Amino acid sequence: MPIELFRHRDHACLMFCDLMDEGHEAVQSNQFLVIDHGAGAIIDPGGNIAFNELFVGMTRHFSPHRLSYLLASHADPDIIASLDRWLTSTSAKLVISRVWERFVPHFAKSGKTLERVIGVPDAGGRLPLGESELWLLPAHFLHSEGNFHFYDPVSRILFTGDLGVSLTSGAKAKTAVRDLAAHIPLMEGFHRRYMVSNKVLRLWARMARRLDIAMLVPQHGAPIEGRAAIADFFDWVEQLQCGVDLLDQGAYRLPEAAIHPPARR
């Protein structure tokens, strides 16, 4: 069953998580459905592993033929590897950075993406959905060079892709975090490796602080909820050293160790 992040009258936001079998080798991921006045958008629809469960789960709450958009924060396989199946099963259009517009056809059969891709300029924009809209916010290099976050002004939820990710699953991934200090150990290693630089994090935080946010919802792990925890998250990323900040000359040297294929089970 999906988690109802928000519902009021004709507007709803649902989170689908742990759609893979327990113990699966792939990383846990979240997918989202935003509905407004009978129009719908899937945010970060996921890979083929999640498609069947997500499609069936969605149909219990929303008719697939009314799906307007597939919103992709970036072009990683856990974001849009299922693209071909969504384009076959619905009439929705893919919304993704112009950086990836010419690459996404590799996820679908020849010709399937023609006139089905909306390329977003680097500055972002506002996308009509039903009687409302979704804001497409620049989040470049967090961690992808063409990257967007999606803000829903009705629910005041900011969908943050790989920013705010925590390495959790099961019940922990479904429970909103209100104490950020206790949650940081589950986020820190991922952010140090996958976010590009502290400069980019500071630029993003300066922009995001201007929004009225009730919840930050990443593509992996638990949402972050409440003014205090969200403010603490902004403070944390603004001081975090990550990515290129942590590199030195020793990171680039000729390899010496042999790499062996994994042993057969």
C-alpha positions in Angstrom: 0.0 0.0 0.0 1.3 3.5 -0.8 1.9 6.1 1.9 -0.4 9.1 1.7 1.9 12.1 2.1 -0.9 14.5 1.5 -4.6 14.6 0.6 -7.0 17.5 0.5 -10.1 17.6 -1.7 -8.9 17.1 -5.3 -5.2 17.0 -4.6 -3.1 14.1 -3.4 0.5 12.9 -3.1 1.3 9.2 -2.7 4.6 7.5 -2.0 5.3 4.0 -3.1 8.3 2.3 -1.5 9.9 -1.1 -1.1 8.3 -2.4 -4.3 11.1 -5.0 -4.7 11.2 -8.3 -3.0 13.0 -8.3 0.3 16.7 -9.1 0.0 16.9 -8.0 -3.7 20.3 -6.8 -4.6 19.1 -3.5 -6.1 19.0 -0.3 -4.1 15.7 0.6 -2.3 13.9 3.4 -4.1 10.7 5.5 -3.8 8.3 6.5 -6.5 5.6 9.2 -6.2 2.2 9.9 -7.7 0.8 13.5 -7.6 -2.8 14.0 -8.5 -4.7 17.2 -9.0 -8.3 17.5 -10.3 -8.1 14.2 -12.2 -4.7 14.8 -13.8 -1.6 12.8 -12.6 2.2 12.8 -12.7 4.6 10.0 -11.6 7.8 11.4 -10.2 11.0 9.2 -10.7 9.1 6.1 -12.0 12.0 3.8 -11.4 13.4 0.7 -13.1 11.9 -2.4 -14.5 12.1 -4.1 -11.1 9.5 -1.7 -9.7 7.3 -1.3 -12.8 4.7 -4.0 -12.2 4.1 -3.3 -8.6 4.0 0.5 -9.2 1.6 0.2 -12.2 -0.8 -2.1 -10.3 -0.6 0.0 -7.2 -1.2 3.2 -9.1 -4.3 1.8 -10.8 -6.0 1.3 -7.4 -5.9 5.1 -6.9 -5.7 6.6 -10.3 -6.4 5.5 -13.9 -3.2 5.1 -16.0 -4.9 6.6 -19.1 -5.2 9.9 -17.2 -1.5 10.1 -16.5 -0.1 13.3 -17.9 3.6 13.2 -17.1 6.5 11.1 -16.1 8.8 13.5 -14.2 12.5 12.4 -14.0 14.9 14.3 -11.7 17.7 12.9 -13.9 18.5 9.9 -16.1 19.9 7.2 -13.8 18.5 3.7 -14.4 16.7 3.6 -11.0 14.9 6.7 -12.2 13.7 5.8 -15.8 14.9 2.4 -16.8 11.2 1.4 -17.1 10.5 4.2 -19.6 9.6 2.0 -22.5 6.9 0.2 -20.5 5.4 3.5 -19.3 5.4 4.9 -22.8 3.6 1.7 -24.0 1.1 1.6 -21.1 0.1 5.2 -21.0 0.0 8.4 -23.1 2.2 10.3 -20.6 5.1 12.5 -21.7 8.5 12.3 -20.1 9.7 15.6 -18.5 13.5 15.7 -18.1 16.4 18.1 -18.4 17.4 19.0 -21.9 20.9 17.6 -21.0 19.3 14.1 -21.1 16.7 14.7 -23.9 18.8 13.0 -26.6 19.9 10.2 -24.3 16.6 8.9 -23.0 15.7 7.2 -26.3 18.3 4.6 -25.3 15.7 3.4 -22.7 13.0 2.8 -25.2 12.3 1.0 -28.5 13.2 3.0 -31.7 10.7 5.8 -32.3 8.9 5.4 -29.0 10.0 8.7 -27.6 9.1 10.8 -30.6 7.0 13.8 -29.5 6.9 12.2 -26.0 9.7 14.1 -24.3 9.5 17.6 -22.8 13.1 18.9 -22.4 13.4 21.3 -19.5 15.8 24.3 -19.8 18.5 24.7 -17.1 16.5 27.5 -15.4 13.5 25.1 -14.8 9.9 26.3 -15.0 6.3 25.7 -13.9 4.4 22.7 -15.3 0.6 22.8 -15.4 -1.1 19.8 -13.7 -4.9 19.8 -13.4 -5.8 23.1 -11.9 -2.5 23.5 -10.2 1.2 23.3 -11.3 4.5 21.7 -10.3 7.6 23.8 -10.0 10.7 22.4 -11.7 13.6 23.7 -9.7 17.3 23.6 -10.8 19.3 21.1 -8.8 22.2 20.6 -11.2 25.2 18.5 -10.0 23.1 17.2 -7.0 24.3 14.7 -8.2 23.6 14.8 -12.0 24.8 17.5 -14.4 21.2 17.8 -15.6 19.1 17.6 -12.5 15.8 18.9 -11.2 13.7 18.9 -8.0 9.9 19.1 -8.0 8.0 21.4 -5.7 4.2 20.9 -5.2 2.9 24.3 -3.9 -0.4 22.7 -2.8 1.1 20.0 -0.5 4.2 22.1 0.1 6.3 19.0 -0.6 9.7 19.3 -2.3 10.7 16.1 -4.0 14.5 16.1 -3.9 15.7 13.1 -5.9 19.1 12.0 -4.6 19.5 14.9 -2.2 18.4 14.0 1.3 18.8 10.3 0.6 19.2 8.0 3.6 20.4 4.4 3.4 17.3 2.8 5.0 14.6 0.4 4.0 11.5 -1.2 5.5 9.7 0.7 8.2 12.5 3.3 8.6 12.1 4.3 5.0 8.4 4.9 5.5 8.6 7.0 8.7 9.1 10.7 8.4 12.2 12.1 10.2 11.7 14.9 12.6 15.1 14.7 14.5 17.7 15.4 11.8 20.7 14.9 14.2 19.9 11.3 14.7 19.3 10.8 11.0 22.6 12.3 9.7 24.7 9.1 10.1 22.3 7.4 7.6 22.8 10.3 5.0 26.4 11.4 5.4 28.4 8.8 3.5 26.1 8.9 0.5 26.1 12.7 0.3 29.9 12.9 0.6 30.3 10.6 -2.3 27.4 11.5 -4.6 27.0 15.3 -4.2 29.5 17.2 -6.3 30.6 20.1 -4.1 29.8 22.3 -1.1 29.4 25.3 -3.4 26.5 23.6 -5.2 24.9 22.6 -2.0 25.1 26.2 -0.7 23.5 27.6 -3.9 20.7 25.0 -3.7 20.0 25.8 0.0 19.9 29.5 -0.7 17.2 28.9 -3.3 15.2 26.3 -1.3 15.0 28.4 1.8 12.7 30.8 -0.1 10.1 28.0 -0.4 7.4 27.2 2.1 8.2 23.5 2.6 6.3 21.1 4.8 8.3 18.0 3.8 11.5 17.1 1.9 11.0 13.7 0.1 14.0 12.0 -1.5 14.0 9.1 -3.9 15.7 6.8 -1.5 15.0 6.5 2.2 12.8 8.5 4.6 11.1 11.9 4.2 12.2 14.8 6.3 9.2 16.6 7.9 8.7 19.7 10.0 10.2 23.2 10.1 13.0 22.4 12.6 14.2 19.3 10.8 14.1 21.0 7.4 16.0 24.0 8.7 18.6 21.7 10.2 18.9 19.9 6.8 19.7 23.3 5.1 22.3 24.1 7.8 23.8 20.6 7.4 24.2 20.7 3.6 25.6 24.2 3.7 28.6 23.1 5.7 29.0 19.6 4.2 32.3 18.9 2.3 31.7 16.5 -0.5 32.6 15.3 -4.0 35.4 17.3 -5.5 36.0 19.0 -2.1 37.4 15.8 -0.8 39.7 14.9 -3.7 43.4 15.3 -3.8 46.2 14.2 -6.2 46.2 10.7 -4.6 42.8 10.0 -6.0 44.2 9.9 -9.5 47.0 7.4 -9.9 47.6 4.3 -12.0 46.0 1.1 -10.6 48.0 -1.7 -9.1 45.5 -4.1 -7.6 43.9 -6.9 -9.7 40.1 -7.1 -10.0 38.6 -10.5 -10.0 35.1 -11.6 -11.0 32.8 -12.7 -8.2 32.9 -16.3 -7.3 29.9 -18.5 -8.5 27.3 -19.1 -5.9 
